[in-house]
C-alpha cells in the first residue's frame, strides 16, 4: 500500500470494526436487494440521515469535551417554530435562516454551556432539564400547532438539488468539513480535546475551560438548529413534535464512530461512519422487509461490541496487525515508585 | 538476633522479605520483629526506602517475592487485605477512607459489624456496639453523629475504631500524625496508650523524630530496601536514628560544584518575590526570594505545605494574604492563565491527571500552553510549533516514535520530560516544579536535572519542591525547609546535609 493509504488506514483505528461492518453491509445489501445499490436509493439513504448527521457532528464536540447533550432534539424542534414565527414578521428568509442557527447556538451556549462550563453543574442534570424545559416551550410557543412554511428558500433546504446532489447532502458535507477543520486545525479544537482528556491538565495549562465548554455546547446547539431547519425544509412545515430519541441516536452514532464517552479521543470522521452505519442498516433492513425493531436490536448489539472491542483490546489487535508495531505503555515504573516508597 | 523474646516467641516476624516491581528492587531483605503484644513498634526510613512496600506486604495489599512472615509462630502469607484482617492485622492508611454521609456507628462497624435482626439493621444495638469499640480508645463520640461533620483527627479515630472492631491484634498506622496539630497528636497518643494496655501491638510510621521517642517502644529502620537497624528505641537518640536512615555516606553524594556563590547568582535580580503568603490552613506567612538563574529547593514532609505554596503562587489555589512580585512587578495570583501570562510556569506533581493529556500527541501536549496565547480560530502554526517541540525534545533526549504518538504510550520518564518541555517552550521567567522526578528512572531523572540546570543558566528562576532530600541537595543552590506551613530554615546546599534537612523537616530544631 502507498504511504497515504497506510496513513488513512491508521486514522480509522478507533472505528475500524464499524467501518468494516458498513462496507460489509453495503456489499451484502447490494447483492441481496436489487433496489439497494441504485443511485436514487443511496441518495435517499444519505439524505434521510441528514438530520442525524448534522446533530451528531455537534454531539461529537460535546463528547470530545467530556460531556453529552440530551437537549438537541428539543432545540431542533424549537428552532423550527422560531423559523416559522420569525418568517411571519416578513424578514428576508436568508436572514431568518441565519438568525435561526444563531438562536440554536445561543440556546446551547447559554442554557447548557454556561451551567456546565461556568457553574460546574452536572451535564446530565443540565441537559435533561433543558430538554424537558425546551420541549415544554415548543408546545407553548406553537400552541401545539404545526405551521406551514412555504418560503421557497427554506423549501430548497430540504428538496433542492445542486448538480444532481440533494441539498441536505451538500449541507452534510459542509457541516462535516467545518467541524473537521475546527477539530483538527484550530486551537479551539485542541482545547476541546484537552478539556475532555483532563480538565485539570487543561486548566493548569492556561486553557480557558469554561469558555471552551460554552462554545462546544453552542456549536451543538447550532447543529441542532440546522437539523431542525432541514427538517422543516423537507416536510414543508414546522411541527411541534420533539424527536425524543434524536439526542440518544446521535450519541450512539458518535460512540459507534469511536469517540470516547469520557472525552478527549475520537472525532467527526468516526462519527460520519457511525451515522452511515445506522443509515445503511436502517435502509437495507427495511428494503429486505425486516421489521424496523430489528434495526434497533442490531444497533444496540454493535454499539456494545464496538465499545467493548475498544476496552478489551481487540481494536488494538486489529490496529496493530500487519502495519504498525503497537506502542505499549510500560507503566510499571510509575506504579513501582509510587508503591516502593 | 532476636531480642527481648518472651517465652512464647515474638508476636510477628518478617525475615529477608523481598519485593520487586518490574526492574525496581523495592525490598531487598527487610526484617521486622514485633516482640510482644502491647508494644508500639516504630518503622522509619526515607522516601523510597521501601517502607510503604513493607507495610503493603504486612497488610496483605502486596505479596512478597521471597522471605518469610510469621505471626504468633505460624508462617502466614496474606492473599489480600481481608485475609490479613482475618488474622488480626489491620491497617489505617494515610488518607482517611470513611463514608462521610454515614454515622459514626455505621462507619465503625461498616462491612460486617452492623447488628442485624430479622427486621433489618438494629440502630440501637449497632450504636451500642460502636460506643463500646470507641470506648476502647477512650472516646465518647456520639455514634449517631454524621462522620462528615467531624474534624479530620476525629475521622481518623473512627477509622482506627473500625480497624479495632475487626479484633485487630496488630494495628498499622501509616503516618497518622502527618496532618494533626500538637493537641490532636496528644489525643492520638492517649488512644494508642489505651490500646497498648489492651494488648494491641501498633506499627507506627512517622517522619517526626521527636514523637517517635515519645510513643515508641522499639524501632526498625529501613534504607534502600534493607533493614539497617532495629532494637529498643531506648538504644537510639535522634541523631543516631537519622544517621541510620541516611547512612554513613553523608556529604559523599556526588554533587556538582554549584551553589549560588559559585554560580554568581547571589547578586542576580530577584525574579520571584513572595512575602507574607497565607493560603487556607496549609501555608502560613511564607516569604521567599528566588533570583534569576537560581534553583531553590523546597524540602519538607508530606503535608508541610510545599505543594500548597506552589499552587498558591501559580493561582490554582486561593490565597488569603500575601504580596508577590515577578521580575520586580507586583503580581496578584488569580488563576493559571494569569500566572502564565505573567511568566510563571508550573509542573504539577501528578503528570497523569494534572500535567498531561495522555490521549493527545507529544506535539499537542508540548504546545498546549502556547495554545491559550494565540487566536483560537487560527490554525496552529504547525511548522513553528513543531520546530520548538523538536528542539526541546532533542535537548532532553526524549525517546518517542514520533511527535504524533500519544503521550500515554511513553514511559514515565518520557512523560515527565514532555510535561517539562511544555513549559520550556514558553520560556517562563519563573518555573515552579512539584516533585519533578517522581516515578521516573535514574537516567530520566539525571536528564531532567541537567535540563533544569540549563534552564536556570538561561536566567529562569527555578523553585522546585521534592520529598527526596538528596535530590534537592544535588540540584539546588539553596534549600528552604518547610514544617507545618512555615519556612523554618534557609540553607545553602554547600553546607547543608541530608541529616540536617531531615531533622528540620521533622520539626526538630537545633
Interface residues (C-beta under 8 A of the other chain):
Chain A: X182 X185 X186 X187 X188 X190 X191 X193 X194 X197 X198 X200 X201 X202 X203 X204 X205 X206 X207 X208 X260 X264 X265 X327 X328 X329 X330 X331 X332 X333 X334 X335 X336 X337 X338 X339 X340 X341
Chain B: X21 X22 X23 X24 X26 X47 X48 X49 X50 X51 X52 X53 X56 X62 X314 X316 X336 X337 X339 X340 X341 X346 X348 X352 X353 X354 X355 X356 X357 X358 X359 X360 X364 X368 X369 X371 X372 X373 X374 X375 X376 X377 X378 X379 X380 X401 X405 X406 X408 X409 X410 X411 X412 X413 X422 X438 X439 X440 X441
